[in-house]
Structures are given as C-alpha cells and as structure tokens.
Amino acid sequence: MIAVPPPGQVLAAGTPDGPCLVFVHGIEDSWQTWTELARWLDPRWRLLALDLPWRAGNDYRWRWVAGPGDWVAAGLAAALGERRCVLVGHSFGANAVLARLAGGEPRAAAAVLAAPFFRPAGAAVTWQTFDLSREAFERQVADGILARLRRRPQPEVFELMLARTCERIGPVGFLAVFEQYLASGHLPLSHVDIPALVLAGDGDPGMVAPHLRALAGGLPRGRFARGAGLDHFCHIHQAPEVARAIEQLVAAAGPAGAGRRERDGRA
C-alpha cells in the first residue's frame, strides 16, 4: 500500500480563478528544484511541488511498493483532491507524469515533460544501450549535484562527492531509471488527449531528438520544442525560457476554464 505522501509544497498561492500547476521532480532531486522556475511564472497561478519518494538520499525501497505513476497519483490526490491542474515533470519526474497520463489522470488539463527520456518500442535494446544509458545517468547525477551547489567545489572534492553519491544510489537506482526508459515506448499514449509539450535542449547530453519527436508524435495533442540553449536542468539554468514555454501551453490549453467547470459541478 502506498503511504499517504505530503500534500505538496506551495510555491505560490495564486488566485481563486488562476490555473493550478503541479510540479514533479526528477530522481535524486527534491521539490526545491522548482523554486527558481516559480519566480518566473505568472503570480496569479497556484504552484504546488510534490515531494516524491525518489528524492535525493532515498533508499529506493519505494520501487517495491508502487510504480512512479502510482506515486504521482497519490501525490495529486493528497495535494488537489479532484481539482484539475497542469502537470510539469522533469527527467524521471517527466516519465512518471507520462506513466500516470497513460494510465488515466482526469485531473490533468495539460502537461509539460521537461527533459524526459523515451525509447520507441521498436528500438533495439543492446548492451551498448545499457552502457550508454549508465554513462548518461552518471553525467546527470553529476550535473544534479552541481545544480544544487551554490559554488563549484574543487575538482578533487567534487569527484569524491560524485563517487559517494553513485555508490549510495547503486545499481538499484540506475535500474529504476533504465526500466522507465525501456517501458516508455510501450505506454498507451494514444488516449492522452490533452495538450502536452515535450521540452528538451541541445545542451542535454542525454537528449535524443528523434526519440522525443516520436514521443510527441505519439501524443494526440503533443508538441516537441527543442531549445538550442537548454540543458538537462533547464528549469533551473534557463528558467525564463522554460517559463515562457509553460505560459504558452497554459494559454493554449485554457486550464482556468477547466477550473470553472469543476466549480460548476461538471468536472
């Protein structure tokens, strides 16, 4: 049974008529990863950041309780009840959002998948795939450590930090990501009929543009946006650009209208 998660951290209270955005962080990260992006978003919006069990420092026992999409569902139930929202996920969190959407999520009015990973169902899975995925995972762990530090440490100090972090995560943590990567191409996406933005950048070494175009193409209302200056942690390092992309999606989706339907009793 899934433990009842925290109800989500409120990044901005918003206004009663404004849309609600719910953020889903990546693996070995935390809800605090969204604070910079929140500064650039419309103050009328209610912003909630879920605190998921794959946060930094976790022991990965959550894997044997439920899948990432189920944890997102539990977080949404605790944070929102039945209110509709725009879901914004990053990296592993984006894939968790995708899994939840594929399983059916009536609260989602639109979705932003920032730096997700996707492997089309027909793509071969080889040992080279495994090795390259592990290298990309370790680079992203390193980038994640740097993203949370105010100052870059001395090289020898950073190498020690990275080695200890990778040792703690171990193969179980990597397999949590790799299995999501392999499963992504087999998700039933054709019925996810909401506006969805797949956002990635050329500065992300793990970005495979043809695969992400295939992901967006598999979503009935999906769109792929490729930013030349965006890196894997674009929601931190390029927050203004990401905020503009989210605002464009919200304007096109009209989630505030979904909120009115809910208040009228027709959700």
Stockholm file with secondary structure:
# STOCKHOLM 1.0

chainA/1-267         MIAVPPPGQVLAAGTPDGPCLVFVHGIEDSWQTWTELARWLDPRWRLLALDLPWRAGNDYRWRWVAGPGDWVAAGLAAALGERRCVLVGHSFGANAVLARLAGGEPRAAAAVLAAPFFRPAGAAVTWQTFDLSREAFERQVADGILARLRRRPQPEVFELMLARTCERIGPVGFLAVFEQYLASGHLPLSHVDIPALVLAGDGDPGMVAPHLRALAGGLPRGRFARGAGLDHFCHIHQAPEVARAIEQLVAAAGPAGAGRRERDGRA
#=GR chainA/1-267 SS CCCCCCCCEEEECCCTTSCEEEEECCTTBCGGGGHHHHTTSCTTSEEEECCCTTBTTCCSGGGGTCCHHHHHHHHHHHHHTTCCEEEEEETHHHHHHHHHHHHCCTTEEEEEEESCCCCBTTSCCCHHHHHHHHHHHHHHHHHHHHHHCSSCCCHHHHHHHHHHHHHHHHHHHHHHHHHHHHHHBTSCCTTCCSCEEEEEETTCTTCCHHHHHHHHHHSTTEEEEEETTCCTTHHHHTHHHHHHHHHHHHHHHCHHHHHHHHHTTCC
#=GC SS_cons         CCCCCCCCEEEECCCTTSCEEEEECCTTBCGGGGHHHHTTSCTTSEEEECCCTTBTTCCSGGGGTCCHHHHHHHHHHHHHTTCCEEEEEETHHHHHHHHHHHHCCTTEEEEEEESCCCCBTTSCCCHHHHHHHHHHHHHHHHHHHHHHCSSCCCHHHHHHHHHHHHHHHHHHHHHHHHHHHHHHBTSCCTTCCSCEEEEEETTCTTCCHHHHHHHHHHSTTEEEEEETTCCTTHHHHTHHHHHHHHHHHHHHHCHHHHHHHHHTTCC
//
